[in-house]
Amino acid sequence: CREVGVGILRGRSALEVLGGECDPDLASKCIPVDLCGHDVGNRPVVFVEGARYDPRQLIQYISMERIIDFHIWKREKLVQRILKANPKEGSVAIIDIKDMHMGHVT
């Protein structure tokens, strides 16, 4: 187990977090979590495509350490975007679990 400097990751680009060894678009496709807009109450909506969530696909391009760093970086960027949206009533998360299996979460 290692300690990750979240503050350091926050200041980096996706390409830097991935060590220049993996296309950020590919990494984002394997870790599909994003802010997709706002609901009728103007709360930020986060959408997770569970069946497409498969960070193990990235292991052929980058180390597990970099995958974990990218996962943390992506979540931190998401939190920053939610906070910028100034959610007075919280936020909404939608997790599409259709076609998910244990391999997506273990």
N, C-alpha and C positions, 0 to 999 in steps of 0.2 A: 504494500500500500504506500502511496506517496501523497504528499500534500501538493495541491494545485493552487497556484497564485491566481485567483479569479480576477483580481484587479489587473494583473498583467495580461491575462487573456482578453479582458474587455477592450483593451487598447489596441488589439491586433486585428488585422483583416482575416477573413476566412482562409485565404490562401496562406497567410503566415501561420495560422493555427495548424493548418494541414501540412506545414513544412514544405510547401511548394510541390509536394509529391502526389497530390490528388486534386482533381477538378472540384471546386466548391459546389458546382451544380450537381455533380454526381453524389457528393457527400450529402447534400440537402435532400436529394431524392431517396437516399437510404435512411435518412432521419427526417421524415416529412412532418414537421411541426411548424406552424406559422400563424401569424396574426392575419386573419382574412377579412376583417372589417369590423362593423359594429352592429349590434342588434337594435331593435326598435327603442330600447331604453338608452341608447347611445353607449352601451357597455362594450369594451373591446371583446371580440370573439376569437378564440384560439381554436384552430382545427388540427386534429391529429389523425392522419390516415394510418390506422393501426396495421392493416394488412401489408402496407408498403414499408412499414418500419422494420428495417433489417440492416443494422449497422455492421453485421458480420460480413456483408458483401464487400466492405471497404478493406478488410484485412489483407486482401491481395495487393493493395496499393500502399497502405500505411500501417504503422504499428498500432496496437491496442491503446497505447498511451495517447497517441494523436487522435484516435477515435473518441476516447473519453474526453480529451481536451475540446474537441469540436462539439461534442454533445453539450458540455458545460458552456462553451462559448455561445452556441446557438440559443440555449435557454436564457443566458444573461442578456443577449441582444433582444430576445422576445420580452423579457421583463422590462428592459429599457423602453421598448416601443409601447408597452402597456402603460407604463408610468407617464410617458409623453402624452398619451391619449387622455390623461387625467380622469381615470375612471372613478366617479364619485360613488357609484353603486356597486363597485367591484368589477369583475370580469366574468366571462362565460367560456367554458371549455367544452368543445364538442369532440368526442373520440369515436371515430368510426371503427367498430369492432367486427364488421362483417368480414368473413374469411380470415380472421386472426386465429392463430394457434399459439401454443406455449413457446414455440421457437421464436416468436416475435418479441417476447418479453424476458427470455432467459438467456 
